[in-house]
Amino acid sequence: MPNLKLPTNRLLVVAIVAASTTVLANILWALASGGARDALTITGVLAFAAASGLHAYVAYGREFLIKFLMIALLATLVIEVLGVSTGFPFGTYEYDPERLGISVLGVPLLIPFAWFMMLYPSWLISRDLFKSRLLTIPTAALLMSTWDLYLDPQMVNEGYWVWFVDGIATKDIPLTNFLGWFLSTAVIFTLLSVALKPKQSEISNAMPYALVLWVWLGSFLVNIVPVSPFFNQPVVAITGFIGMGIVLIPWSWMLWQRR
């Protein structure tokens, strides 16, 4: 039995290294430009996704991870292909075909991993707050949707994707995008709730929690500060902080009360 615990410990160490790589890539991203930024974007997403996947494997097992990955990656790829092809459910947009790696049907393969990296910790947090599916599903979907209040402005400003209104390119993000995020993630979390039967885990969730807090607070900081290399985007900072805070403030208070 002692020998069986060693791989688990090693995987947790690798997950922590991946999480640390995510944070480092995010910090360096603000200081970089051009191709270096693209490489750091890809590195940060894959490292975050690896951290989430490794934690899921250690905490809930191989079958859980395979099901979660299959649903998350396939569903988000289908949703994104539908989105760029028809404009539903987000609005009319397209990705830069060269900057985020290999694409399939107009969608970079990196994008489903970007969804997965936050789907997993959002699932964990919603289950902390509520036990009923009727509450966990909209809570997790709300957290994912409000994360995009930070994500979309940053990525659009960088040129990774562009929105169109009446055929004209714009940096204005349509309200339908956020409604589409909520609808899409609600469907995904519904599928996950049906497919997954997780056992009780004794593994600490500190690492995925820390990454979500980093996204929430780090994104606020980098947008609110008006000095280069920060972004000086106070509206993005405030809306993202309040939006994600709808879920994360009561959740943080709950964790504080349980300490």
Residue pairs with C-beta under 8 A, 6 or more apart in sequence:
8 58
11 54
11 57
11 58
12 54
12 55
12 58
12 203
12 207
14 50
14 54
15 50
15 51
15 54
15 55
15 58
15 207
16 51
16 207
18 47
18 48
18 50
18 51
18 54
19 47
19 48
19 51
19 207
19 210
19 211
21 43
21 44
21 47
22 44
22 47
22 48
22 51
22 211
22 214
23 211
23 214
23 218
25 40
25 41
25 43
25 44
25 47
26 40
26 44
26 214
26 218
28 40
29 37
29 40
29 41
29 44
30 222
30 229
30 230
30 231
31 229
32 40
37 158
38 99
38 100
41 100
41 160
42 100
42 101
42 110
45 110
45 113
45 114
45 117
46 110
46 113
48 117
48 118
48 211
49 113
49 114
49 116
49 117
51 117
51 207
51 208
51 211
52 116
52 117
52 118
52 119
52 120
52 121
52 208
52 211
53 65
53 69
53 116
53 120
55 120
55 203
55 205
55 207
55 208
56 64
56 65
56 68
56 120
57 64
57 65
58 203
59 201
59 203
59 205
60 198
60 199
60 201
61 199
64 196
64 198
67 192
67 195
67 196
68 116
68 119
68 120
68 192
68 196
69 116
71 188
71 191
71 192
71 195
72 112
72 115
72 116
72 119
72 120
72 188
72 192
73 112
73 113
73 115
73 116
74 112
75 187
75 188
75 191
76 111
76 112
76 115
76 116
76 184
76 188
77 104
77 107
77 109
77 111
77 112
79 89
79 184
80 107
80 111
80 112
81 104
81 105
81 106
81 107
82 88
82 89
83 89
83 90
83 93
83 180
84 93
84 94
84 95
84 105
84 106
84 107
85 105
85 106
87 93
88 180
89 176
89 179
89 180
89 183
89 184
90 174
90 176
90 177
90 180
90 181
91 163
91 174
91 176
91 177
91 180
92 163
92 164
92 165
93 161
93 162
93 163
93 164
93 177
94 106
94 161
94 162
94 164
95 103
95 106
95 107
95 108
95 111
95 160
95 161
96 159
96 160
96 161
96 162
97 103
97 106
99 159
99 160
100 108
100 110
100 111
100 160
101 108
101 109
101 110
102 108
102 109
103 109
115 188
118 144
118 147
118 212
118 215
119 140
119 144
119 185
119 188
119 189
119 192
120 208
121 208
121 209
121 211
121 212
122 140
122 143
122 144
122 147
122 185
122 189
122 212
123 136
123 140
123 189
123 192
124 205
124 208
124 209
125 139
125 140
125 143
125 209
125 212
125 247
125 248
125 251
126 135
126 136
126 137
126 139
126 140
126 143
126 189
126 247
127 136
128 251
128 254
128 255
129 135
129 136
129 139
129 247
129 250
129 251
129 254
130 136
130 139
133 190
133 193
136 189
136 193
137 186
137 189
137 190
137 193
138 186
139 247
140 185
140 189
141 181
141 182
141 185
141 186
141 189
142 182
142 246
142 247
143 244
143 247
143 248
144 181
144 182
144 185
145 178
145 181
145 182
145 185
145 243
146 240
146 243
146 244
146 246
146 247
147 215
147 240
147 244
148 177
148 178
148 181
149 178
149 236
149 239
149 240
149 243
149 244
150 215
150 219
150 220
150 223
150 236
150 240
150 244
152 173
152 177
153 173
153 233
153 236
154 219
154 223
154 231
154 236
155 161
156 162
156 163
156 171
156 173
157 171
157 231
162 169
162 170
162 171
163 169
163 170
163 171
163 172
163 173
163 174
163 177
164 170
165 172
165 174
209 255
212 248
213 248
213 252
215 244
216 240
216 241
216 244
216 245
216 248
219 237
219 240
220 237
220 240
220 241
221 230
221 237
222 230
222 231
223 230
223 231
223 232
223 233
223 234
223 236
223 237
223 240
224 230
224 233
224 234
224 237
224 238
225 231
225 232
226 232
226 234
